[in-house]
Amino acid sequence: MRKGEAAALTWNDVDLKTGMITINKTLDFSADSDEELFGDTKAFNSERTIQISTSLIQDTKQHSKHQNQNKLGLE
């Protein structure tokens, strides 16, 4: 996964039940405006779904839980 693809991931791209991540966009680090920030992947074949390890699934679940707890503190 390219760094721009990783940076563009959202929770909608992550399926922790199946352990799959869908890569369908990229973040343009040199974008001049918010409208140009996210774009298509580098090539048509770059859109893909990858499987992640069990340990990464567990780490990601912990991260999601941490984010949700912090989000509640901001409301």
N, C-alpha and C positions, 0 to 999 in steps of 0.2 A: 504494500500500500504506500502510495506517495504521501509526503507530508501534507500537501494541500488537500488530499482526499481524507486523511485522518483528521485534519483540522475542521473539515466541513461536516463531519459526522454529527447526526442528531439522534436523540433517543428513538425516533421513528425508523432509523436505519439499523437498529440493534434488536435482535430477537434472542433473548436470553434463554428461552425455552428450547429452542432448536440449536442454539450456539452459532447463529449465523449473523454476519454483518453484510449489509447491502451497500455497495459503493456506487453512488449515482451522481455525485457532484464533486466539485473541488473548490477550495478557497483560493482566491487570487490575492496573495500577500501584497501585491503592488497596485491594487485597485484604487482608482481615483474617487470612487463614490460607493455608497452602500448598494446601489443597484448593480454595480459591477463586481461586488464582493464574491458572490457565489456564481459558479458557471458549470458548464458541462465538463465531463472528464476529458482527459487529453485526447483520447481516441474512442471511437465507437465501441471497440472491444474492451475498453477500460471499465465500462459498466459491468459489474460482476458481483457475485455473492461469495463470501469466503467463510470458512468455518473457523471458529476460534476454540482454543483449548479449554478444558474444564477449569483449570486454574484461572484463566483470564475471565471466564464466565463468573466465577466466584468473586474475583476482584472487582469486576464491573457491577455486580449486584451490591457489593459493599459501597462502592462509589455512588451508585444511584440512591441508596439508603441515606448516605451522608448528605447528598445534594438535597434530598427531600426534607431532611431534618433542618438543614440551614434555610431552606426556602420558607418553612413554617415560621422561623424566627424573624423573617423580614416582613411578614404580613402584619 
